[in-house]
Amino acid sequence: KISIIVPVYNTGKFLEKCLESIINQSYENLEIILINDGSTDNSLEICQKYSKLDSRIMIIDKENGGVSSARNRGLSLASGGYIGFIDSDDYISPSMYEKMLYSIVHGDADIVECGYFDVSSDYTVTKEYPLYETTIEGKFNCSKKYLAKINTTNFNCNKLFKRELFNNVRYPNLSLSEDYVVNAKVFSKCSKYISINESLYYYVNNENSVTSEEFTEKKLDIIKAGKKVFKFYEIENPELTKYVSFYIINKIKKLYREMMQSDFKDKYDVGEKLLIDYNYFFSLIRKELFIVANKKRNFFSLWVFRFNPNLYCWVMKKIIN
């Protein structure tokens, strides 16, 4: 049985398509856990309508606590041998779970991952992000593959997990990059990983989602997530922290530019703190930066930002415009 956990918050516009794609899966042994996280639109009513149509659906109605608290509630209730996550404004291919379950069972793997499509809010496919087919064995190799971002994504939703990977692992109380923290921890337990060369998940660019917002303080959770993963791997496997440091400085570089171009009122104070963090994590991988960065463009942009963040922001603005 596969337990599918769906956090629901004010996605009434997209929810029916999401639920239709789940209940019509070619693989039918599903437990569908809908966590209504204090929606103020018609999302709960839609969940209730579908629960009357399909006995596999379980609805939990709770006060708003964020996507992490919703997923954690779902994990505490899941009884399947495998766990999948779907965001309630997205949808999936009719055979997604059949194909992923086949791979994970016949390959005796702990995690299987597929590619995904970017979709506009009117359901037009705009871009595909495929993965190439591969098998990785060994906990160190699986962790390295994830942290170094080799043929993988930060998402949870395009993956199928063995349930036991989530023993003692829960989502942190973050608005963004909570997936990064959880994936980093479950990949550290993963003995065998498989990626398949089909794109089966459809990620809808919802203009109301947190990731689509203008710069707010919530976006600093991305750096908090990176620090949590760094701290975890300092203990778990220090050799892999260089990839986490690279993740952090890349995110700081992006957030700093985004913040300085916004009307965020504390941007100069926060910017100064971000630069302190940048210099610290940069110093940890300075000698290995060229290897970790992998591409010359990444390498040079990180050095430019290191010496003159404002110059970097000016150059990027010119390039984009």
Contacts in CASP RR format, 6 or more apart in sequence:
PFRMAT RR
TARGET T0000
AUTHOR 0000-0000-0000
METHOD contacts of the structure
MODEL  1
KISIIVPVYNTGKFLEKCLESIINQSYENLEIILINDGSTDNSLEICQKY
SKLDSRIMIIDKENGGVSSARNRGLSLASGGYIGFIDSDDYISPSMYEKM
LYSIVHGDADIVECGYFDVSSDYTVTKEYPLYETTIEGKFNCSKKYLAKI
NTTNFNCNKLFKRELFNNVRYPNLSLSEDYVVNAKVFSKCSKYISINESL
YYYVNNENSVTSEEFTEKKLDIIKAGKKVFKFYEIENPELTKYVSFYIIN
KIKKLYREMMQSDFKDKYDVGEKLLIDYNYFFSLIRKELFIVANKKRNFF
SLWVFRFNPNLYCWVMKKIIN
1 29 0 8 1.000
1 30 0 8 1.000
1 31 0 8 1.000
1 79 0 8 1.000
1 80 0 8 1.000
1 81 0 8 1.000
1 82 0 8 1.000
2 27 0 8 1.000
2 29 0 8 1.000
2 30 0 8 1.000
2 31 0 8 1.000
2 80 0 8 1.000
2 81 0 8 1.000
2 82 0 8 1.000
2 83 0 8 1.000
2 84 0 8 1.000
2 97 0 8 1.000
2 101 0 8 1.000
2 160 0 8 1.000
3 30 0 8 1.000
3 31 0 8 1.000
3 33 0 8 1.000
3 74 0 8 1.000
3 77 0 8 1.000
3 78 0 8 1.000
3 79 0 8 1.000
3 80 0 8 1.000
3 81 0 8 1.000
3 82 0 8 1.000
3 83 0 8 1.000
3 84 0 8 1.000
3 163 0 8 1.000
4 22 0 8 1.000
4 30 0 8 1.000
4 31 0 8 1.000
4 32 0 8 1.000
4 33 0 8 1.000
4 84 0 8 1.000
4 85 0 8 1.000
4 86 0 8 1.000
4 97 0 8 1.000
5 33 0 8 1.000
5 35 0 8 1.000
5 70 0 8 1.000
5 71 0 8 1.000
5 74 0 8 1.000
5 75 0 8 1.000
5 78 0 8 1.000
5 83 0 8 1.000
5 84 0 8 1.000
5 85 0 8 1.000
5 86 0 8 1.000
6 18 0 8 1.000
6 19 0 8 1.000
6 22 0 8 1.000
6 32 0 8 1.000
6 33 0 8 1.000
6 34 0 8 1.000
6 35 0 8 1.000
6 85 0 8 1.000
6 86 0 8 1.000
6 87 0 8 1.000
6 88 0 8 1.000
7 35 0 8 1.000
7 37 0 8 1.000
7 66 0 8 1.000
7 67 0 8 1.000
7 70 0 8 1.000
7 71 0 8 1.000
7 87 0 8 1.000
7 88 0 8 1.000
8 15 0 8 1.000
8 34 0 8 1.000
8 35 0 8 1.000
8 36 0 8 1.000
8 37 0 8 1.000
8 39 0 8 1.000
8 43 0 8 1.000
8 44 0 8 1.000
8 47 0 8 1.000
8 70 0 8 1.000
8 88 0 8 1.000
9 36 0 8 1.000
9 37 0 8 1.000
9 38 0 8 1.000
9 39 0 8 1.000
9 43 0 8 1.000
9 64 0 8 1.000
9 66 0 8 1.000
9 67 0 8 1.000
9 70 0 8 1.000
9 88 0 8 1.000
10 39 0 8 1.000
10 40 0 8 1.000
10 41 0 8 1.000
10 43 0 8 1.000
10 208 0 8 1.000
11 18 0 8 1.000
11 39 0 8 1.000
11 41 0 8 1.000
11 43 0 8 1.000
11 88 0 8 1.000
11 89 0 8 1.000
11 206 0 8 1.000
12 39 0 8 1.000
12 41 0 8 1.000
12 42 0 8 1.000
12 43 0 8 1.000
12 46 0 8 1.000
13 89 0 8 1.000
14 88 0 8 1.000
14 89 0 8 1.000
14 90 0 8 1.000
14 91 0 8 1.000
14 204 0 8 1.000
14 206 0 8 1.000
15 43 0 8 1.000
15 46 0 8 1.000
15 47 0 8 1.000
15 88 0 8 1.000
15 89 0 8 1.000
16 46 0 8 1.000
16 50 0 8 1.000
17 91 0 8 1.000
17 123 0 8 1.000
18 86 0 8 1.000
18 87 0 8 1.000
18 88 0 8 1.000
18 89 0 8 1.000
18 90 0 8 1.000
18 91 0 8 1.000
19 34 0 8 1.000
19 46 0 8 1.000
19 47 0 8 1.000
19 50 0 8 1.000
20 91 0 8 1.000
21 91 0 8 1.000
21 92 0 8 1.000
21 93 0 8 1.000
21 94 0 8 1.000
21 202 0 8 1.000
22 30 0 8 1.000
22 32 0 8 1.000
22 86 0 8 1.000
22 92 0 8 1.000
23 32 0 8 1.000
23 50 0 8 1.000
23 53 0 8 1.000
23 54 0 8 1.000
23 56 0 8 1.000
23 57 0 8 1.000
24 94 0 8 1.000
25 92 0 8 1.000
25 94 0 8 1.000
25 95 0 8 1.000
25 96 0 8 1.000
25 97 0 8 1.000
25 98 0 8 1.000
26 94 0 8 1.000
26 95 0 8 1.000
26 97 0 8 1.000
26 98 0 8 1.000
27 95 0 8 1.000
27 97 0 8 1.000
27 98 0 8 1.000
27 101 0 8 1.000
30 56 0 8 1.000
30 97 0 8 1.000
31 56 0 8 1.000
31 58 0 8 1.000
31 78 0 8 1.000
31 79 0 8 1.000
31 80 0 8 1.000
32 54 0 8 1.000
32 56 0 8 1.000
32 57 0 8 1.000
32 58 0 8 1.000
33 58 0 8 1.000
33 60 0 8 1.000
33 74 0 8 1.000
33 77 0 8 1.000
33 78 0 8 1.000
34 47 0 8 1.000
34 50 0 8 1.000
34 51 0 8 1.000
34 57 0 8 1.000
34 58 0 8 1.000
34 59 0 8 1.000
34 60 0 8 1.000
34 88 0 8 1.000
35 60 0 8 1.000
35 62 0 8 1.000
35 70 0 8 1.000
35 71 0 8 1.000
35 73 0 8 1.000
35 74 0 8 1.000
36 43 0 8 1.000
36 44 0 8 1.000
36 47 0 8 1.000
36 59 0 8 1.000
36 60 0 8 1.000
36 61 0 8 1.000
36 62 0 8 1.000
37 62 0 8 1.000
37 63 0 8 1.000
37 64 0 8 1.000
37 65 0 8 1.000
37 66 0 8 1.000
37 67 0 8 1.000
37 69 0 8 1.000
37 70 0 8 1.000
38 44 0 8 1.000
38 61 0 8 1.000
38 62 0 8 1.000
38 63 0 8 1.000
38 64 0 8 1.000
38 65 0 8 1.000
43 88 0 8 1.000
44 59 0 8 1.000
44 61 0 8 1.000
47 57 0 8 1.000
47 59 0 8 1.000
48 59 0 8 1.000
50 57 0 8 1.000
51 57 0 8 1.000
51 58 0 8 1.000
51 59 0 8 1.000
58 77 0 8 1.000
60 73 0 8 1.000
60 74 0 8 1.000
60 77 0 8 1.000
62 69 0 8 1.000
62 70 0 8 1.000
62 73 0 8 1.000
66 175 0 8 1.000
67 171 0 8 1.000
67 175 0 8 1.000
67 178 0 8 1.000
68 170 0 8 1.000
68 171 0 8 1.000
68 172 0 8 1.000
68 173 0 8 1.000
68 174 0 8 1.000
68 178 0 8 1.000
69 171 0 8 1.000
69 173 0 8 1.000
71 85 0 8 1.000
71 171 0 8 1.000
71 178 0 8 1.000
72 170 0 8 1.000
72 171 0 8 1.000
75 83 0 8 1.000
75 166 0 8 1.000
75 170 0 8 1.000
78 163 0 8 1.000
80 163 0 8 1.000
81 162 0 8 1.000
81 163 0 8 1.000
82 101 0 8 1.000
82 104 0 8 1.000
82 160 0 8 1.000
82 161 0 8 1.000
82 162 0 8 1.000
82 163 0 8 1.000
83 160 0 8 1.000
83 161 0 8 1.000
83 162 0 8 1.000
83 163 0 8 1.000
83 165 0 8 1.000
83 166 0 8 1.000
84 156 0 8 1.000
84 157 0 8 1.000
84 159 0 8 1.000
84 160 0 8 1.000
84 161 0 8 1.000
85 156 0 8 1.000
85 157 0 8 1.000
85 159 0 8 1.000
86 92 0 8 1.000
86 157 0 8 1.000
87 157 0 8 1.000
87 203 0 8 1.000
89 204 0 8 1.000
89 206 0 8 1.000
89 209 0 8 1.000
90 119 0 8 1.000
90 157 0 8 1.000
90 201 0 8 1.000
90 202 0 8 1.000
90 203 0 8 1.000
90 204 0 8 1.000
91 202 0 8 1.000
91 204 0 8 1.000
92 200 0 8 1.000
92 201 0 8 1.000
92 202 0 8 1.000
93 198 0 8 1.000
93 200 0 8 1.000
93 201 0 8 1.000
93 202 0 8 1.000
95 200 0 8 1.000
96 114 0 8 1.000
96 200 0 8 1.000
96 201 0 8 1.000
97 160 0 8 1.000
99 114 0 8 1.000
99 196 0 8 1.000
99 198 0 8 1.000
99 200 0 8 1.000
100 112 0 8 1.000
100 114 0 8 1.000
100 160 0 8 1.000
100 196 0 8 1.000
100 200 0 8 1.000
101 160 0 8 1.000
103 109 0 8 1.000
103 112 0 8 1.000
103 194 0 8 1.000
103 196 0 8 1.000
104 110 0 8 1.000
104 111 0 8 1.000
104 112 0 8 1.000
104 160 0 8 1.000
104 162 0 8 1.000
104 194 0 8 1.000
107 135 0 8 1.000
107 192 0 8 1.000
107 194 0 8 1.000
108 192 0 8 1.000
109 135 0 8 1.000
109 192 0 8 1.000
109 193 0 8 1.000
109 194 0 8 1.000
110 142 0 8 1.000
110 161 0 8 1.000
110 162 0 8 1.000
110 165 0 8 1.000
110 189 0 8 1.000
110 190 0 8 1.000
110 191 0 8 1.000
110 192 0 8 1.000
110 193 0 8 1.000
111 142 0 8 1.000
111 159 0 8 1.000
111 160 0 8 1.000
111 161 0 8 1.000
111 162 0 8 1.000
111 165 0 8 1.000
111 186 0 8 1.000
111 187 0 8 1.000
111 190 0 8 1.000
111 193 0 8 1.000
111 194 0 8 1.000
112 159 0 8 1.000
112 160 0 8 1.000
112 193 0 8 1.000
112 194 0 8 1.000
112 195 0 8 1.000
112 196 0 8 1.000
113 131 0 8 1.000
113 152 0 8 1.000
113 153 0 8 1.000
113 158 0 8 1.000
113 159 0 8 1.000
113 160 0 8 1.000
113 193 0 8 1.000
113 194 0 8 1.000
113 195 0 8 1.000
113 196 0 8 1.000
114 131 0 8 1.000
114 158 0 8 1.000
114 159 0 8 1.000
114 195 0 8 1.000
114 196 0 8 1.000
114 198 0 8 1.000
114 199 0 8 1.000
114 200 0 8 1.000
114 201 0 8 1.000
115 128 0 8 1.000
115 129 0 8 1.000
115 130 0 8 1.000
115 131 0 8 1.000
115 153 0 8 1.000
115 158 0 8 1.000
115 195 0 8 1.000
115 196 0 8 1.000
115 198 0 8 1.000
115 199 0 8 1.000
115 200 0 8 1.000
115 201 0 8 1.000
116 128 0 8 1.000
116 129 0 8 1.000
116 153 0 8 1.000
116 155 0 8 1.000
116 157 0 8 1.000
116 158 0 8 1.000
116 199 0 8 1.000
116 200 0 8 1.000
116 201 0 8 1.000
116 202 0 8 1.000
116 203 0 8 1.000
117 125 0 8 1.000
117 126 0 8 1.000
117 127 0 8 1.000
117 128 0 8 1.000
117 129 0 8 1.000
117 199 0 8 1.000
117 201 0 8 1.000
117 202 0 8 1.000
117 203 0 8 1.000
118 125 0 8 1.000
118 126 0 8 1.000
118 127 0 8 1.000
118 128 0 8 1.000
118 129 0 8 1.000
118 203 0 8 1.000
118 205 0 8 1.000
119 125 0 8 1.000
119 126 0 8 1.000
119 202 0 8 1.000
119 203 0 8 1.000
119 204 0 8 1.000
119 205 0 8 1.000
120 126 0 8 1.000
120 204 0 8 1.000
120 205 0 8 1.000
121 204 0 8 1.000
121 205 0 8 1.000
121 206 0 8 1.000
121 207 0 8 1.000
123 204 0 8 1.000
125 202 0 8 1.000
126 205 0 8 1.000
128 199 0 8 1.000
129 153 0 8 1.000
129 199 0 8 1.000
130 197 0 8 1.000
130 198 0 8 1.000
130 199 0 8 1.000
131 151 0 8 1.000
131 152 0 8 1.000
131 195 0 8 1.000
131 196 0 8 1.000
131 197 0 8 1.000
131 199 0 8 1.000
132 151 0 8 1.000
132 195 0 8 1.000
132 197 0 8 1.000
133 195 0 8 1.000
133 196 0 8 1.000
133 197 0 8 1.000
134 151 0 8 1.000
134 194 0 8 1.000
134 195 0 8 1.000
135 192 0 8 1.000
135 193 0 8 1.000
135 194 0 8 1.000
136 142 0 8 1.000
136 145 0 8 1.000
136 192 0 8 1.000
136 193 0 8 1.000
136 194 0 8 1.000
137 191 0 8 1.000
137 192 0 8 1.000
137 193 0 8 1.000
138 190 0 8 1.000
138 191 0 8 1.000
138 192 0 8 1.000
139 188 0 8 1.000
139 189 0 8 1.000
139 190 0 8 1.000
139 191 0 8 1.000
140 237 0 8 1.000
140 240 0 8 1.000
142 187 0 8 1.000
142 188 0 8 1.000
142 190 0 8 1.000
142 191 0 8 1.000
142 192 0 8 1.000
142 193 0 8 1.000
143 184 0 8 1.000
143 187 0 8 1.000
143 188 0 8 1.000
143 190 0 8 1.000
143 233 0 8 1.000
143 236 0 8 1.000
143 237 0 8 1.000
143 240 0 8 1.000
144 150 0 8 1.000
144 240 0 8 1.000
144 243 0 8 1.000
145 151 0 8 1.000
145 152 0 8 1.000
145 187 0 8 1.000
145 193 0 8 1.000
146 152 0 8 1.000
146 183 0 8 1.000
146 184 0 8 1.000
146 187 0 8 1.000
147 184 0 8 1.000
147 187 0 8 1.000
147 229 0 8 1.000
147 233 0 8 1.000
147 240 0 8 1.000
147 243 0 8 1.000
147 244 0 8 1.000
147 247 0 8 1.000
148 243 0 8 1.000
148 292 0 8 1.000
149 243 0 8 1.000
149 247 0 8 1.000
151 195 0 8 1.000
152 195 0 8 1.000
154 177 0 8 1.000
154 179 0 8 1.000
154 180 0 8 1.000
154 183 0 8 1.000
155 179 0 8 1.000
155 201 0 8 1.000
155 203 0 8 1.000
156 179 0 8 1.000
156 182 0 8 1.000
156 183 0 8 1.000
157 201 0 8 1.000
157 203 0 8 1.000
158 200 0 8 1.000
158 201 0 8 1.000
159 183 0 8 1.000
161 186 0 8 1.000
165 186 0 8 1.000
165 189 0 8 1.000
165 190 0 8 1.000
166 186 0 8 1.000
169 182 0 8 1.000
169 185 0 8 1.000
169 186 0 8 1.000
169 189 0 8 1.000
170 182 0 8 1.000
171 178 0 8 1.000
171 181 0 8 1.000
171 182 0 8 1.000
172 178 0 8 1.000
172 181 0 8 1.000
172 182 0 8 1.000
172 225 0 8 1.000
172 228 0 8 1.000
174 181 0 8 1.000
174 221 0 8 1.000
174 224 0 8 1.000
174 225 0 8 1.000
175 210 0 8 1.000
175 218 0 8 1.000
175 221 0 8 1.000
176 210 0 8 1.000
176 211 0 8 1.000
176 218 0 8 1.000
176 219 0 8 1.000
176 221 0 8 1.000
176 222 0 8 1.000
176 225 0 8 1.000
177 221 0 8 1.000
177 222 0 8 1.000
177 224 0 8 1.000
177 225 0 8 1.000
177 226 0 8 1.000
178 221 0 8 1.000
178 225 0 8 1.000
180 225 0 8 1.000
180 226 0 8 1.000
180 229 0 8 1.000
180 247 0 8 1.000
181 225 0 8 1.000
181 226 0 8 1.000
181 228 0 8 1.000
181 229 0 8 1.000
181 232 0 8 1.000
184 229 0 8 1.000
184 232 0 8 1.000
184 233 0 8 1.000
184 244 0 8 1.000
185 232 0 8 1.000
187 193 0 8 1.000
188 232 0 8 1.000
188 233 0 8 1.000
188 236 0 8 1.000
188 237 0 8 1.000
205 212 0 8 1.000
206 212 0 8 1.000
210 218 0 8 1.000
213 219 0 8 1.000
214 262 0 8 1.000
215 255 0 8 1.000
215 258 0 8 1.000
215 259 0 8 1.000
215 261 0 8 1.000
215 262 0 8 1.000
215 264 0 8 1.000
216 264 0 8 1.000
217 264 0 8 1.000
217 266 0 8 1.000
217 270 0 8 1.000
219 255 0 8 1.000
219 258 0 8 1.000
219 259 0 8 1.000
220 255 0 8 1.000
220 270 0 8 1.000
222 251 0 8 1.000
222 255 0 8 1.000
223 248 0 8 1.000
223 251 0 8 1.000
223 252 0 8 1.000
223 255 0 8 1.000
223 274 0 8 1.000
223 277 0 8 1.000
226 244 0 8 1.000
226 247 0 8 1.000
226 248 0 8 1.000
226 251 0 8 1.000
227 248 0 8 1.000
229 244 0 8 1.000
229 247 0 8 1.000
230 241 0 8 1.000
230 244 0 8 1.000
230 245 0 8 1.000
230 248 0 8 1.000
230 281 0 8 1.000
233 240 0 8 1.000
233 241 0 8 1.000
233 244 0 8 1.000
234 241 0 8 1.000
241 284 0 8 1.000
242 284 0 8 1.000
242 285 0 8 1.000
242 288 0 8 1.000
242 292 0 8 1.000
243 292 0 8 1.000
245 281 0 8 1.000
245 282 0 8 1.000
245 284 0 8 1.000
245 285 0 8 1.000
245 292 0 8 1.000
246 285 0 8 1.000
246 289 0 8 1.000
246 292 0 8 1.000
246 293 0 8 1.000
248 277 0 8 1.000
248 278 0 8 1.000
248 281 0 8 1.000
249 278 0 8 1.000
249 281 0 8 1.000
249 282 0 8 1.000
249 285 0 8 1.000
249 302 0 8 1.000
250 298 0 8 1.000
250 302 0 8 1.000
252 274 0 8 1.000
252 275 0 8 1.000
252 277 0 8 1.000
252 278 0 8 1.000
252 281 0 8 1.000
253 278 0 8 1.000
253 301 0 8 1.000
253 302 0 8 1.000
253 305 0 8 1.000
253 312 0 8 1.000
255 274 0 8 1.000
256 271 0 8 1.000
256 274 0 8 1.000
256 275 0 8 1.000
256 278 0 8 1.000
256 305 0 8 1.000
256 309 0 8 1.000
256 313 0 8 1.000
257 312 0 8 1.000
257 313 0 8 1.000
257 316 0 8 1.000
259 267 0 8 1.000
259 270 0 8 1.000
259 271 0 8 1.000
259 274 0 8 1.000
260 267 0 8 1.000
260 271 0 8 1.000
260 310 0 8 1.000
260 313 0 8 1.000
261 313 0 8 1.000
261 317 0 8 1.000
264 270 0 8 1.000
275 309 0 8 1.000
278 305 0 8 1.000
278 306 0 8 1.000
279 306 0 8 1.000
282 289 0 8 1.000
282 302 0 8 1.000
282 306 0 8 1.000
285 292 0 8 1.000
289 299 0 8 1.000
289 302 0 8 1.000
289 303 0 8 1.000
290 299 0 8 1.000
293 299 0 8 1.000
293 302 0 8 1.000
301 312 0 8 1.000
304 311 0 8 1.000
304 312 0 8 1.000
304 315 0 8 1.000
305 312 0 8 1.000
END
